[in-house]
Amino acid sequence: MARLFWGEKGCKRSDLLELLERFEYGLRESEVAEILGWDRRTVNNYLRELAAETRVYREGRLWFADEQD
């Protein structure tokens, strides 16, 4: 696994949340990866982490930002 610089993880999480907030109809994991230029596995890791914190949720194949944020 690649090492991240201090604060980079927080920036990536913010980028992901901001992206999902812009797309009210949701995005697939592959679309997020393409837009952000990240590896799909990286996107999956961040989405699962944010879902565990109830900041994002999934319906079928689409991911959404939780409206409470």
N, C-alpha and C positions, 0 to 999 in steps of 0.2 A: 504494500500500500504506500502511496506517495505521502510524503510529509507535507503538512500545511504550515504556512507561516502563521505567526500569532495574529489572531483576528480574522484570518481568511475564512474559517468555517462560518463565523457569524455573517460575514459578507455574502457568502454563497447561499446561506439560508435566507437572508433578506432578499437576494436576487430572485430566488425561487418563489418566495411568497408574493413578491411584487408582480411577478409574471402571472401567477395563478389569479391574482386579484384583477388583473386587466382582462382576463378571458372568463367572463361570467358563465359561458357555456362549457367550460372545462377544457382540459388538454390531456392528451394521451402522454404516457411516459416518453415515447419516442419523439413526440413533438416538442416536449420540454427540452430533451437532450439536443435536438437539432437547433432550436432557437438559442439556447444558452451556449451551445458548442461544447457540451460536456459529454462524457461517456455515459451510456444508458445505465450502467450499473451504479455510477455515482449518483445519478438522478434518483434511482430506486432507493439507495441508502438514505438520502436526504428526505425523500417523501415518506419513507417508513418512520424515520425519526420524528418528523413533524406530525405525522398521523398519531403517533404515540402520545404526543403533547396536545392532541386535538386542535391543531392549528390548520390542518388540511384534512380532507376526507375524500374517499373514492366511491364513485357510483359506476359500476361496471368497469370499463376501461378508462374512464375519465377521472381526473383529479381536479379538485376545487379547493380554493382557499375557504377556510371557515369564516363565515360572515361576522363573527364576534371580533375578529382581529382588525 
